[in-house]
C-alpha cells in the first residue's frame, strides 16, 4: 500500500468503518461519519441523501449484503480539508468503482460525497 499522509489515512480509516456491517447498522455511528450535506450517486443510479442512507443501512440485517473492499483504497489530499478516495468493490458478482470525497469538519473527517459506478468483471 502506498504511503499516505495523515489526512488520507484518516479518511481511509473512516471509509473502512462505513463498510463495516456493524457500523452500518448504527445510525449514531453512521451519522457521525456522514457530513450533514452528504449525497451519493449509487451503483443503482439512485441519488441518496444522508437520511436515506442512514435509514437503509440501519435496516440492513444481512452482513452479506454489504460490499467488501476488493482493492486497496488509494487517496489524495486535494486541499487542507478535502480528501478524495478511490477503490473497487465486489458483492455477489457485482463490481463497482467507488469514489469518495471526505471533508474535515469540527467533528472530524466526514463523508461529503460518494459515487459507485458498476463495471463488468475483467474491465477496468
N, C-alpha and C positions, 0 to 999 in steps of 0.2 A: 504494500500500500504506500502511495507517495506521501511524503511529509507534508502536513498541512499546518497552518498557523492555528493559534488558539480559537479564533472565531470560527473557522471552518470545522475544527474538531468539535466545538460546542454544538454547532448546527447538525453535524453528523450524529452525535450522541442523541440529540433530541429527535432527529428523523427516525433513528432506530427505536426509540421509545414509542413513537407513534405507530410503528409497525408491530409492536408487541401486543398480542391479543388481550392480555390482561390490562394493559394501559388503555387500550381502545375501549374497553368496557366501563371505564371510569370517567364519567362526564367531568369530574373535577380535574383529573389529570389531563384529559384531552383539552379542556378549556384553558388550562394553564399553558399549553403548548401552542394553541391557535391564537393568532392575532385577532383583535376584535373585528377587523375588516377583512378577515380571511375569505378567500374564494378559490374554487378549484374547477377545472375542466377535467372531468373524469374520463376514464377509458371508454365508458359508455357514450360519451358525448354530452352527458348531463352537466349542467352548471350547478355547483354546490356552493352553499354559503356555510358559515360557521355553525349555525344552529342545526342545519340538516345533517351535516357531518357528525356532529356530536350525538344527535338522536340515532342516526343509523349505526354508528359504532357501538353505542351503549346497548342497542338491541341485538347485536351480533353475538350469538352464543356458541357458534361452531368455530373453534380456533382454526380449522382448516380453510375457512372462508377468507381469511386474511392473507394477503400476498406475503411471500417471503423474499428477502433480498437475494437475488441470484448473481449479482455482480457487485464489485466493490463500489462504494459510494465515493464519488470524486466531487471536489468543490473548489470554488474560487471566491475570494473576498472581492466584491465589486466596489464597495465603499466601506468606510469605517463601521457602518451599522447595517450592512447588507451582504448576505452570502447566497451564492447560487450553488445548488447541489444537483447532480445528475446520477442516475443509476437505472438498472433494468430489474424487473420483477417477472416471476413466472408463478402462476397459480392455476392448477388444474389444466395445464396445457396452454393457457392464455399468457402471452408475453406482452409486456408494456415497457416502453421507455418512460422514465419519470424525471420530472424537473421540479425543483422546489426553490422558492425564494424565502429566506429567513431574515427577519428584521430584529435588530437588538432594540429592546424597549426598556422601560423602567422595571418591567417584570422579567427581564432576561430575553433570550432569543426565542422568538415566536414565529411560527409558520404563517407567512403572509399570502403566498400563492403556491398552488400545486397544479401540475398538469400531468395526466397519464395518456400516452398515445400508444394504441395497440400496434403490434407488428407480428409478422409471421415467423415461425421458427426458421433459423438459417438466414434471416435477413437482419441487417443492422442499419 
